[in-house]
Amino acid sequence: MGDDRPIFVCGAPRSGTTMLQLMLHAHPRIAIPPETRLVLESYRQRRDFGDLTDPRRRRALAEWITRGKGTYFADLGLDAGGVVEEIVAEADTLGTALGVVFRAYARRFGKPRWGDKRPAYVRNLPILARLFPDAQFVHIIRDGRDCVASLTEMPWHRGGVNQAISAWAQAVDHGRWARRTLGRDSYHEVRYEQLVADPETELRALCTYLGEEYDAAMTAPDRVAGVAVPARKTWHVRTHRPVGSDRVGRWASRLSPQELGLCEAVLGDRLRAQGYVLSGAPRPPAALRLGYERQALRHRLAGLRRSAVRTADRLPWTPAVAARI
């Protein structure tokens, strides 16, 4: 039993995407690498690489993938020269070139099925679907208040509480779009709180969606964290510990009263729709709400720009990008 469709894990920042990546990577047939920062970045630069039916352009793309500044190819533990030659030999579309990389990573572990993980994918599902038309998407959803509390404590987060709240709102909204548009065969949601409370039940349902046999190794993602989580990512230290529910509901002690009030004022309808119970925190001062709305507007404008790019991609002279691997 088993399919060969690519698997992409997404969700709001700090929603459990790395834990879910490791659970899938623990499966004997599936390999999901740490974040590569290859897919969206190469898609945005695809016009610079040009027509990939030209082997010289394929080589330029391959060199960027394996040695480009800002990518995390080195975290994959692959032979860069070998990957370059594979891309040059067969990758006449961008999706194919990226698929070569993920296939090589899966081959490193002797597995037939591959995918990728990145929280930002939840805001870019149409791009992923264009690159990989047969992909299956897995969206993990966690209580927005816990995501906000955790994200604002990350050393790499610079946007404060407003950006953290907006990121969760966007993730849920894009998930709503995906449920309507992609269908049950291509889009599946996992609830973080249920996953950590009863991993086997949730992972069996996930495997059914993926067309795979459930494997008990998936409930112990800490056993593969050493090979699938780069040591430099110290904020993922908990991935080296057994799965547990100790992080559920910690927003109650980590958010200030004003932060909690802002979270529930902005996210209240979305939280309730996802089954979360509001605390009844007092509404925030008007100045705090206004600050959030300004940040959210910037996020919405960025989304409109992405939509404009996707519309331009449908023009008849746009080169094909879909994977043929």
N, C-alpha and C positions, 0 to 999 in steps of 0.2 A: 504494500500500500504506500502511497505517497505521491504528491504532485511535484511539479518543478517550477511553479510560479514564484517570482520574487516576492519577498516579504518586507514591508517597510513599517517600522515602529515609530509612532509619533505621539505627541501630547504636549500639554503646557510644560514649561520648565519646572523641574522639581516635582513632577507628577509620578515618577517611578519608571521612566522610560529605560534607564540603565538596568534596573532590576529585571524588567521584562526582556530586555535584550539578552541578558545573561540566562534567563530561564529558557529562552528559545535556543540560545547557543549551546545549552546543555543537552539539547535533543540530539540523538545520534545521527540525524539526517540534515540538521539545519546549522548554518554558520552565520552569525550576525556580528559584524565587527564593531569596534568602538567607532565613535563619530569620525568620519573621514574628511568632512568639509570639501568634498569633491563634486557632489551632484549639483547643488544649486549654484555653486560658484562657476562651474564649467558651463552650465546652461546659460547663465548671464553673459558669459564671454563667447558663446557659440559662434557668433558672427565674426569674431576675430580669427577663429580657427578655419572658418570657411567651409568649402565643399570637401567633405571627408572621403569622397571617392578618389581623391588625389593622395597617394601614399605619403607624399611630403607633408601634407597638412595633417595626416594621421600621426605622423612622427612628431610634429610640433605639439599636437594635443597630448600625445603620450608622454612627451618630455615634461609638459606642464603638469600632468597628473602625477607623475612620479617624483618630480623635483621642484614643482612650483612653490613659491613663497606663500605661506599661510595654509597650505593643505596639510593633512595629517597622514599622508601615505605611509610615512615611516613607522607609524604605530601598527601597521598591518603585518609587519614582519615578512614582507615579500621581496623577492629578487627584482629590483627595479628594471634591470636590463631585460630580463625575461618577459616582464609585463609589457614593456615598450614594444618588443618584437611581436608579441601576441596581438596587441592593438594594431600595429602596422599591417599585420597579415590579414586581419579579418574585420576590423571595425570601420565600416563605411558610414556609420551613424554615431552620433554622440551616445545614445542609449547603449549601443553595442559596446563602445569603448568602456563605458562605466561598468557594464555587465562583465566584461573581461576581467576587470579588477576584482569585483566581488566573487566571480567564479574562481579566480586564483586563490582568494582568501579561503573559500570553502574547500578547495582542493588541498590547501595546507593542512586541514584537519580531516581529510578523507571523507568529506561530506558532499552530497550531490546538490543540496539546495542552499540558496544564499539570499541575502537581503541587506538591509542597512537600518540604522537607527539615528534619529535626530529629532529633537522636539520641534524645530522650525518646520519640519515637513507638514505638520498639521495645517499650517497657513499656506502651503504650496502644493496641495494634493493634485490640482489640475496639471501642474508641471510634471509631477511624478507619474501621473497617469499617461501623459503624453510621451514621456521617455520610456515607460514600461507599461504598455497597454494591458498586459495580463497580470499586473501586480495585485497583491492582496495587502490591504492596509489594516494595521492594528493600532487603535487609538486608546491609550490608557487615560482614564479620567480620575482625578483625585479631588477631594474637597478643596475648593479654591482658596479658602482661608489658610489651609495648611501649605498650599503651594506658595502663596504670597509670603507667609511667615518664613518659609525655608529659603525662597529666592532672595529676599532682602538681606539674608545673612551670608550669601555667597560672595567670595572675594572678587569675583569677576563681574558681578552685577553692579551697574552704575546708574540705573534708572529710578531707584527708589521705589516706594510703595505704589506710586501711581502707575508706573510702567509694569510692575508685577501684576497689579489688578487687571490692567488692560490686556496683558498677555494671556491671562486665564480666560477672560471674556472672549477674546478672539478665538482661542482654541475650542471653546465650547460652541461658538457660533459656526466655525468651520466644520466642526463635527456634525452639526445639524445639517449643513449643506451636504456633507458626504453621505449621511444616512438617506437623504432624499435622492441623491444623484447617482451614487456608485452602486447601491444595492447590497443585499446580504452576502452575495458571493464574493464581493470585493472589499467590503468594509465591515469591521468588527470592533466593538467597544469592550474594554475590560475595565471594571471598577477597582481602583487601587485597594480600597478598604476591604472588599470581598476577596481580592487576590491574596492579601497578606493574612487574612483570617482563615481562609480555606483554600490554599494553593491548588490542591489536587482537583477540586471541583471546577475551579475557574480555568485551570490549564487543560482539563479534559474538554471543556467547551471550546477553548481556543484551538485545540488540535482537531476537533471535529470541523471547525470552520476552515482550517488550513488543509484538511484532507490527509492528516497524519495520524499515526498511532500515538497515543499518549505514552510517555516514558517517565517513570518516577524520578529520574535524575533531574528533571526540570524543576522539582520542588527544592533543590539544593543549589541555587545559582552561585552561592559563595564558593563552591568547589571549582568553578571555572573563572572566577574573577581575576585570578592571578595571570591568566593568559589573555583575557578579553577586556580588561580595564587598565589603561596606562597608569603606571605608578605615579606619574606627575599629577594626576587628577585626585588630589588629596581629599576633595570634597565628596568623593565616592567611597570613602573609607568603609561605610556601612555595607557596601556590597560584598565585603569579605566576611560578613557575619550572617548567621542563619536568618531566614525571613521571619518577621514577627510584626505584631500590631502595635508595638510600643510608640510608633511615630504618628499614630492616628489621633486626631483631635488635639494636637499640641498647640494649635493656634490659640487655644484658650489662655495659655500662659506665655506665649511668645509675641502676640500682637498687643499693642497698647490699646486702651479703650477707644481712642480716636481712630486708630488704624482699623480696628474691628468694626467700628461704626461705618467707616467709609467702605470697607469690603461689603458689608451687608446692604448698605444703601445702594451701591452700584451693582452688585452681583446677586442681590436677593432673589429675583425671579429665576435666574439661571441656576442658582443653588437649589432652590425648591424644585425646579424641574428635574434636577438630577437626583432628587431624593434626600438632600441634606436639610437638616433642621436649623433654622436661624436662632441665634441666641437672644434676639431682641435688644441688641445694643443700641444706645441712643444714636440718633442721626448726627452726622458730623457737622461742624460749622460750615457755613456756605463757602468760605474761602477755600477750605480743603476740597470740597466737591468741585469748585470751579477749576482748581489746579488739576484735578483728575480729568475733567472734561477736555481741557486743553491737550493733555497728553494723549487721551483717547482719540481726539481728532487727528493728531499727527499719525497715529497708527492706522486710522481709517483711510487717510489720504494715501499712505503707503500701499494699502490694499487696493485702492483704485488704480494706482500706477501699475501694480502687478496685473490687474485685470486688463489694462490697456495693452500691456506687453503680450498677454495671452491672446488677445484679439488680433494683434498684428501677426502673431505666429500662424494664424489660420489663412493668411494671404497665400495665393497659389504659388508664388515664387519662393516661398520660405523652404529651405532645405529640410528634408526628413530628419527626425531625431530619434524615432522609435527604435528600441532595441530589436536586434535580429539574432539574439543569442539564446 
